[in-house]
Structure formats: structure tokens, C-alpha cells
Amino acid sequence: MITRAPHLAAVLELLALFPVVAILGARQVGKTTLARQIGADWAGAVHRFDLEDPDDLARLADPAFALKGLDGLIVLDEIQARPDLFPLLRALADRADAKTRFLLLGSASPELLRLSAETLAGRIGFHDLPGLSLAELEAGALDRLWRRGGFPRAYLAPTDAASRQWREAFIRTYLERDIPQLGIRLPAVALRRFWTMLAHYHGQTWNGSELGRALAVSDKTVMRYLEILEGTYMAFRLAPWHTNLGKREIKAPKVYLADTGLLHTLLGIERQEALLAHPKCGASWEGLALREIMLHARARPAECFFWGAHSGAELDLLIVRDGRKYGFEAKLTRSPGITPSMRSALDALGLEHLFVICHGDDPPWPLAERITAVPLGALPRWAAQSGLG
């Protein structure tokens, strides 16, 4: 078992501040395992309810009676199955003498986030749990993480074939069971077609009209499909950054699948050799690099953008923090060079610094004034030392 120390510390910090804490993330990403690690170190009683377990549901037939008498840490797993509990949790959290802490685990959905935010406003802290990252893995894990993705069971599978089989089963279960359980009524075949098509658009600007025509559905329908994948941590959008320089800039967001392992499964990629030869290889690397950068820089979605001009100049990731702008460009090479596009982004955006994220795990090195090459394998150490994280 991988001890996810950064996330463990973050959740414990939230539990010290809020009576209710929610760990949100995709299915099978490790929420239950993390909750068990928290419970093992908890100084007091721990009560766990799995809201998909018939026995635990029977214990909660009268939830007020079952929960009011408990103290310590109460873990409610798969909270999206019982949204009716939120008003009760509010009442329990507001008790003047309450020493109880509630830890909610859930696969995110728009409805779940809306209910929790409205009912428990000011009482709940959120922690998004992503897949495994380089900071949590052994040295030399880069290519394996890239190829298999960050779901613990996919990453830890004994062989690449076993990892692929797990990912294929995950996709089927997600479409046929998880989506309906979230209350989303949608044909599994339609969403699978969209998800596969989105894999081929990974790293490109969003074009809902083009996708809609290919699927013979409306722009509104494909946007709903995208929002479902985003709401369940399967995809994400990167908003465009606009300067006020009178230049013609790209105004549509970029879209990415959140996990490279699932991306490769949907694209039919099984081995490292096939990945390196695939047309989406560079875009896959870009998605992995962006995910790792945002995790290690602790960047909030509101701080993250991409920039592109119709002249061809672009920047993969722009992080805007405290009025300062930091640029990141992903290059699948061990020896990156400086391109005219990098120079253009550096000047047009007024970057404090531009970091070129390349392959390998060597220490970072300067390429030019305000431009540094950072191998992705060295990113966790570099982020901690640089202060950006």
C-alpha cells in the first residue's frame, strides 16, 4: 500500500478546522484507503458506514438515532448515495458541545457539490484526491506512471497487460454502473463514443460543433457529456488567457482527459513502444506534465490557463499567482531547446519565468535568461525547493 502522506496531512489539517470534511475524487482513486489511514491514527473512536453496503444502510434506517449518539470520527463512504443526510449533518455539526468530526467520501457530481455547498456552507472543507503522482512514487516511476496512469490498482498491477485489463473494466463499470448511480440518465454507448472521441481531441481546443456533428447530436448535448466527465474527475478544461494587446488570440478552452492510463486505453495503446509511435504521444505527455505541475505547484483552477495566438505562438500552462505569471511548456525530449514561440510567450505575457518540462530526472538547468529546463522526474524536488509549491 502506498502511504499518501501529502493528502493525509491535508485532510487532517481540514479536520482540525471544519466539523465536516469531504474527500472527493474518481472511483477507485484511493479515497477509502486514505480514510482508513486517517482512522488508524485517529485519537478516539472511529465509526465507518459504507452507504453502498446493505448492512450499513440498515444501521442508518433511522440516521438521526444512529448518528447522534456517536463521537469521534464518523466516516460516511459513498455519500452521493444518501444526499438526504446533509441536513442532518448540518444539525449535528452545529451542536455546541460537539466533538464529532464527519469525513465524507464521494465520487463528485454537480448535484453532490451543490447540495453539500448549500446545506453545509461554512461547516465543510473539501479535498480533491487525484490519482498517484510522482511525489508519492519510487524513483524511476515516470514512464510507468505515464503509461499506466495514476489509479492505484492500474499503476500497481503486476504486468502492463493486467493494468490494461483493470482499466478496461473500470471504463465499463464507470459507464454502466457509476454514472447511473449518480442519477445521470444517459446511454452508456453514447457516452463511451464521446469519451473515445474526446481522447482523440486530448490537448486540443474545444470545438463542440465539430464533436456534435461527428456524433450527430447538438452542441448542448456534447457540452453536457463533457460536464459529466468533468464532474466525475475524468476530464478537465484549461481556460484561455487573454492579454489586452490587440492580438488575435484563441478564446476556446483546451480539453484533456485527467488520467493518461485511461487515455491510452481509449486510444488502444498497450505498450510503451506503441505510445511513442502514436500521433497523440506528445499530447499525452503534455497532459501528464500539466497534471503534475498543477499538483506540485498547488495551483487552484482559477490560477491556471493556457495561452495561444492565431499567429502560432502558444504556452501550454500559465499560472497566475499574486499578480505574477509563470509559464510552463511541455516537451517530450531530454534536450529541449528554445523556440520562437517560447520567446513570444515570455515577452507578450510578461512572465516572471518560463519552465520547459522535459523527460528525465536530472537536476534542472538554465536554458537562457528567465528560461529553465526542468525534467519531469525532478519536478517534485524542484517544486519543494523553488517555493512555487
N, C-alpha and C positions, 0 to 999 in steps of 0.2 A: 504494500500500500504506500502511495506517495503522500507524505505529510505536506499539506498545502499551507505552509507557515504564513505567507503574506495574507492570505484570505482568512486564516484562523485569527490572526491578530486584528484584522479589520473588523470582523464580526464581533469579537469580544469588546472592542472599543465602542461599537454601536450599542451593544447590550448594556454597557455602563451608562449610556446616555439616554436610551429610549426603553420604555416598558415593552415595546413590540418591535421586533426586527424581522425583516423578510429577506431571505436569500432566494433570489430569482435567477433562473437560468434554464437552458435547454434540458430536456430529458436526458438522463444518463450522463450528465456532466460532472456529477460528484457531490450534489447538494446533501444527500442523505449521509454519505461518508463524512463530509465536513461537519455535519451536525453531530454525528457520533463522536468525532474527535473533540468537539466543544463539550459535549456531555461528559466525556471521560475525565475532563479536567475541571468540571464544574464543582464548586464548593457548596454542595447542597443536593437536594433531591432532584431527580430528572424524570420527567414523565413524557412518554412518547406516544403519539397517536398517528397511525398511518390511515389517512382518510380514504384510501382505496382498499383497506383491509376490512372485510365484513365484521370481524370480531371487534375491531376498534370502533367501527361505526355503531355497533350495538352498544358499546360503552358510552357513546355520545348520543344515545337516543334522547336523553334529556341533557343537552350540553351545559345548561346553567348549573344543574345539580352536579354534573360530573366534574366541572372545571372550578367552581367556586371554592371548593374545599382544598384545592391543591396549592402548594407553594413550591418555590424553587424554579426550575427551568421546565417549561412546558413546550414540547416540540410538536407542531402540527404539520405533518408531511402531506404534500399534495393538496394544499389549501384551496386550490382552484376548484376542487370537488365540492367544497362546502362554503360558498361565499356568504351564506346566511349566518355564519359565525362572526362576521365582522362587527355587527352592532353589539354582540355580547362581549367581544374582546375590548371594545371601547369602554364598556361599563366596568369590566374587570381591571383595565389599565388605569381607570380614574379613581379607584379606591384609595382613600387617604393613607391607609396603613399597608398598602400592597407591597410585598417583597417579591412578587412573582415576576418572572420575565417570560415572554412568549416568543418563540422562534418559529417563524412560518417558512415553509419551504414550498416553492411553487414554480411551475412552468408558466412563464409570463404570458399574459394575454391582455389585450386592451381593456377588457371588462374587469379582469382581476386588478389591474393597476388603477383603474378608475374607482372601483369600489373601495380599495384599501386607502387610496389617497383622500377620498371624500369622507369616509367613515372614521378613519384613524389619523386625520390631519393633526400634526404636532405631536403625535404619540408613536409614530413608526419611523424607523430608519431602514433604508434599502441597501442591499449589497448585491450587485450583479456578479454572478460566478461564471467566468468564461471557461473554456477548455484549458488544458495544461499549457503552460508557457515555458520558455527556455529557462527562466529563473528557477523553476521547480524541478528541472530535469538534470540528469547527469551530463558531464562534459561529452561533447561529440554527438549530442542528440539532435542537431539541427536538421539533417536530411531526413531522419526518421520522423520527426515531428512534422516537417513539411509534407512528406509523402502520405503519412497515415492520419494526420490531423490531431486535434487536441482532446478528443473524447478519451477518457482514461482507458476504457476497455479496447478501443481501437488501437491506441498507442501501445498498450502493454501486451497485445496479442502475441502468441509465440512465433507466428510467421506472418509475412505480408498477406498470404492467402487467407489466413484466419482473420486478419484485420479487415480485409475486403469483405469477407462474408458477414462480419459483425456490422459493418457499415451498410451493406445491402439490406440486412434485416432491420436495422434502425430506420432506414428510409421507409421501408414498407410499414413498419409499426407506427411511425410518425403519421403517415398518410391515412392509414386505415383505422387506427385506434386513438392516437393522441389528439389529432385535430377534431374528430367528433366529440371527444370527452371535454374539450374546451368550449363546446357549444357552437362550433363552427360547422355549418351545414354546407358542404362543398364536395363534389365528386372527386374521389381520390385520383382518378385518371387525369382529370383536368389539371389539378394542382401538380401532379407529377410531370406532366408535359411542360407546364410553365416553369417549374423548378429546373428541369433539364435545359430548357431554352435559356433560362437566366444564367445557368452555368456557362453557356457559350457567350454570354454578354458580360461575364465577370470582368470587372475592371474597366468597363466602358460606360459612357454617359447614358443615362436613362432615356429611352425612346419608347414611350408607352404605345404610341400609334403603330410603330413598326411591330412590336410584340403582339399587339391586339390583332393586326392584320394576319400575322403568321398563325395565330391561334383561333382566328375567326370569332373574336369576341371584342367587346368595346374597350376603349381606353379606361373607363371607370372600372371594368371588371379586372383588367390586368393590374391596376393600381391596388385593388382590394387583395389580389393574390400576393402582391409584394408586401403589403401591410401585414398580412397573415404571417409570412415568412420572417419579417422583421420583428413582429410581436412575440414570436416564439424563438428568437435568437438564431434563426437560420440564415439571415441575410442582414446587411446594413447598407445605408446610403451615406455618402460623403458629400456634404453640401458644397456648392461652388463659392469661391471668394471673389468679390467684385472690388476692383480698385476704381478710383474716380479719375482715371487718366484719359477718358475718351476713347479707349481702345475697345475693339470688338472682342468680347470675352464669352467663354462658354457659361451658360446660365443653367444648364440642366445638371442634376446631381450625378455622381458616379455610383454604380451599384456593385456590390461584392457579396459572394457567399461567405458566411462567417467562418467556416471550417474548411481547410484545404483538403482534408481527407474526404469529406462528403463531396466537395467539388470534383475531386479526381474520380470518385465512384460514379457520379452522374455523367462525367465525360468518358467513362470507360477506360480509365488509365489504371493499370495494375502495378507496374514496376517502375523503378527509378529511370531506367533507360527509356521507357515509353514516355515518361513525364518530360524528360529533357528533350525529346524529339517532337513533343506535341505543340501545336500552334499557340495554345494558351499557357505555355510554360512560363513565359515572362509575366503574364497577368497573375498567374498563381503565386509566383514568388512575390509580386507586389502586394497581393492580399495578405500573405503571411507576414511580410515586413511591416505593413501598416498596422496590423493587429498587435504585433509585438511592440512597436513604437508606442502606440496609444496606451497599452497596458503599462509599460515601464515608465512612461512619462506621466502616468496617472492623469491622462488628458480626458476631460469631460467632452461629451459630444458637441457641446456649444463652443468648444475651443478648436475643433478640428474641421478643416476644409481642404479642398484641392483647388488649384488654380490652373486655368487654361485660356489661352488666347487663340483666336482663329488664325493667327499667323503661324501657329505651330508650337509656340513656347508653352511650357506647362510645368507644373510642380505636383508631384504625387500627393504630398501631405503638407499642409500648413497648420501649425499650431500657434494660436494667438493667445498669449497669456500676459496679463498685467501690462498690456499695451505693447508688448514685444512680440516679434514674429520670428518663428523658427521654421526653416524649410527642411523637408526630407525627400530624397529621391531614391527609389529602389532600383538597383542594377544587379542583374544576375551575372556577376563576374567577380573574380578575385582581384582584378586590377582595374578599377574604374578610372575613367578619365573625366575631364571637364568638357561639357558640351556647351554650345551656344545657348541652348535652352536654359541651362543652369545659370549662365551669366545673366540672361534676360530676367529670370525669376528673381535673382539676387538683387538686381537693380530696381526692377519695376515694383517689387513688393517691399523694398527696404528691409530685407532680412537682417536680423542680428547675426545669424549664421546659417549655413546650408550644410546638411549632413547627407552624405551619399552612403546608403545602406547597401552593402555588398555581401557576397558569400564569404564564408570562412569564420575563423575565431581568433585571428591575430589582433593585437592591440590596434586601436585607431591610429591614423597618421594624417598629417595635413596634406591637402592637395593644392591649396592656394590660400590667399588671404580670405578668411571667413568661409572657407570650404574644407571640410574634414571627411575622410573616408572612415566609416565605422562598420566593420564586419558584423553581420547579424548575430553570430555566435558570441560576440563580445558585448552585445548590447546591454544585457543585464548589469554587468560590472560597470560599463561606461555610464549608464543612466544613474546608477547609485553614486558614482564619483563626480559626475558633472553637475549634480544638483537639479537637473531637469526633472527628475522623478521625485 
